[in-house]
Amino acid sequence: MRLLVVLGASGVGKTAVTTALAARALPGVACHHFDDIGVPSEDRMSEEHGGPEAWQQHATRCWIERLYGTQSGEMVQVLEGQTRPSFVLDALASVERVACRMVLLDCSPETRAVRLELRGQPWLANPRMSSWAAYLRGQADALGVPVVHTDARSVDEIVDGLEALVDVLRGERIA
């Protein structure tokens, strides 16, 4: 399996760039949105999984298994979502023959606030989301995951970078 995971907090542009990448209709590339599986309430996450963090780890594992099960030849699967890079690595440990790249999208709290306001979710521009973004940056730094700052870049510029990562994945040998 060839997998590109686009990570980041709310408002950094994950969905916008992944949707734009899908619109390019690149042969052998399928794009997926983490939240398409449905995001339960925090109460339900706690009841069924022990809390939001455990749900996120479970959902990440489910996505990796799902994409692994649909692999075909040289297909590159692109998954965007809010999950920890470490959860992706944990989930990948249970599958064989995978080439994976991750990239973290990030932006300033001010840019996040504007974007979240425009999409009708201003309540997400809060200190908790800023802390989450900082946590993801720390994990990315610790694991060597590249960080792309989206504040001053167009969607097309960012998608060009993702397309380059897709090309890298296509060229990687899967052992």
GISUL-V969688 format. One record per residue. PHI is phi in degrees with one decimal (none if undefined). PSI is psi as a letter, one per 30 degrees, with the letter a starting at -180 (none if undefined). Layout:
PHI;PSI / PHI;PSI
//
This chain:
none;k / -114.2;k / -134.7;k / -115.4;k / -111.1;k / -103.5;j / -111.3;l / 155.3;l / -74.6;l / -58.8;k / 89.0;g / -84.0;f / 112.4;g / -56.3;e / -65.6;e / -60.4;e / -74.0;e / -70.2;e / -64.1;e / -66.8;e / -63.7;e / -60.6;e / -65.2;f / -72.5;f / 49.9;h / -67.5;k / -60.2;k / 75.2;g / -125.6;k / -123.6;k / -106.2;k / -135.1;k / -111.3;k / -48.9;e / -71.4;f / -62.5;f / -78.2;f / 92.6;k / -113.4;j / -72.5;l / -65.2;l / -60.9;e / -60.7;e / -68.2;e / -57.8;e / -67.8;e / -64.1;e / -90.8;f / -130.6;f / 96.0;f / 142.8;l / -59.2;e / -63.3;e / -66.0;e / -62.6;e / -61.0;e / -64.3;e / -61.0;e / -63.4;e / -63.3;e / -61.1;e / -60.6;e / -62.0;e / -61.9;e / -63.7;e / -63.2;e / -68.0;e / -63.4;e / -70.8;f / -105.3;g / -62.5;k / -152.2;j / 52.1;b / -97.0;g / -58.6;k / -106.7;k / -94.8;k / -114.8;k / -122.4;k / -112.3;k / 173.8;l / -94.5;j / -147.6;l / -78.3;k / -55.3;e / -64.7;e / -68.4;e / -63.0;e / -62.1;e / -60.1;e / -66.3;e / -68.2;f / -64.4;f / -94.9;g / -123.6;l / -111.3;l / 54.5;i / -128.6;k / -108.3;k / -132.4;k / -126.7;k / -123.6;l / -142.1;k / -103.9;k / -93.0;k / -145.4;l / -154.3;l / -73.1;l / -58.3;e / -66.6;e / -64.0;e / -58.0;e / -60.5;e / -63.5;e / -62.8;e / -68.4;e / -63.0;e / -62.8;e / -93.4;g / 79.1;g / -130.4;h / -62.0;f / -64.7;f / -78.6;f / -85.8;i / -136.1;l / -58.8;e / -63.4;e / -68.0;e / -64.4;e / -66.1;e / -61.3;e / -61.5;e / -64.4;e / -61.5;e / -62.2;e / -61.1;e / -62.6;e / -64.9;e / -60.5;e / -60.4;e / -65.7;e / -101.3;g / 73.0;g / -83.8;k / -63.1;k / -114.5;k / -111.2;j / -86.0;k / -97.9;g / -55.8;e / -111.3;g / -111.4;k / -77.0;l / -57.3;e / -61.5;e / -62.9;e / -68.5;e / -64.2;e / -57.1;e / -65.3;e / -65.4;e / -62.2;e / -63.5;e / -66.5;e / -60.4;e / -63.5;e / -61.5;e / -60.7;e / -61.1;e / -86.0;f / -77.3;k / -82.1;k / -101.4;j / -89.2;none
//
